[in-house]
């Protein structure tokens, strides 16, 4: 996947993880860091450096919520919103490169979500040889 995404994302100045963040923000601007982390299944230790780089690039801004100082909200800048138009070709390109039908891709996505959910809810494996 990374091999396919890299040449598409380079002109946009994005890495694949940054692109995933932008995809979520293009769907729902003005969300909290914790909501963003939940949507991407990323912890704040992983997400914060991504957001700092996106902010340094002028694509997002981070602000403390006025009603709760503990919450940090993420907003797209005008530059971040404009980048969406430049990225519209990426999903169709990947769909074409996969040589899968839309139904196959939808089914695969649903199955991967189910697998992630099952793995998240499973008890940790403890090896019988290691206490």
FENNORUR-V711031 format. One record per residue. N is the residue number from 1. SS is DSSP state (~ for helix, > for strand, _ for the rest). PHI is phi as a letter, one per 20 degrees, with the letter a starting at -180 (NA if undefined). PSI is psi as a letter, one per 20 degrees, with the letter a starting at -180 (none if undefined). Layout:
n:ss:phi:psi
N:SS:PHI:PSI
N:SS:PHI:PSI
//
This chain:
n:ss:phi:psi
1:_:NA:g
2:~:g:h
3:~:f:h
4:~:f:h
5:~:f:h
6:~:g:g
7:~:f:h
8:~:f:h
9:~:e:h
10:~:g:g
11:_:f:h
12:_:e:i
13:_:m:k
14:_:d:q
15:_:e:r
16:~:f:g
17:~:f:h
18:~:f:h
19:~:f:g
20:~:f:g
21:~:f:g
22:~:f:h
23:~:g:g
24:~:f:g
25:~:f:h
26:~:f:h
27:~:f:h
28:_:b:n
29:_:f:q
30:_:m:m
31:>:c:r
32:>:f:q
33:~:f:h
34:~:f:h
35:~:f:g
36:~:g:g
37:~:f:g
38:~:f:g
39:~:f:h
40:~:e:i
41:_:l:l
42:_:c:q
43:_:e:r
44:~:f:h
45:~:f:h
46:~:e:h
47:~:f:h
48:~:g:g
49:~:f:h
50:~:f:g
51:~:f:h
52:~:f:g
53:~:f:h
54:~:f:h
55:~:f:g
56:~:f:h
57:_:e:i
58:_:n:j
59:_:e:h
60:>:c:r
61:>:c:q
62:>:d:p
63:>:b:q
64:>:f:p
65:_:f:p
66:_:f:h
67:_:e:i
68:_:b:o
69:_:g:h
70:_:f:h
71:_:e:p
72:>:d:p
73:>:d:q
74:>:d:p
75:>:c:q
76:>:f:q
77:_:e:r
78:~:f:h
79:~:f:g
80:~:f:h
81:~:f:g
82:~:f:h
83:~:f:h
84:~:g:g
85:~:f:h
86:~:f:i
87:~:d:i
88:~:f:h
89:~:f:i
90:~:f:g
91:~:g:g
92:~:f:h
93:~:f:g
94:~:f:h
95:~:f:g
96:~:f:g
97:~:f:h
98:~:f:h
99:_:l:k
100:_:d:q
101:_:f:r
102:~:g:h
103:~:f:g
104:~:f:g
105:~:f:h
106:~:f:g
107:~:f:g
108:~:f:g
109:~:f:g
110:~:f:g
111:~:f:h
112:~:f:h
113:~:f:g
114:~:f:g
115:~:f:g
116:~:f:g
117:~:f:g
118:~:f:g
119:~:f:h
120:~:f:h
121:~:e:i
122:_:f:q
123:_:f:q
124:_:f:q
125:_:f:p
126:_:d:o
127:_:f:p
128:_:f:h
129:_:e:i
130:_:c:o
131:_:f:none
//
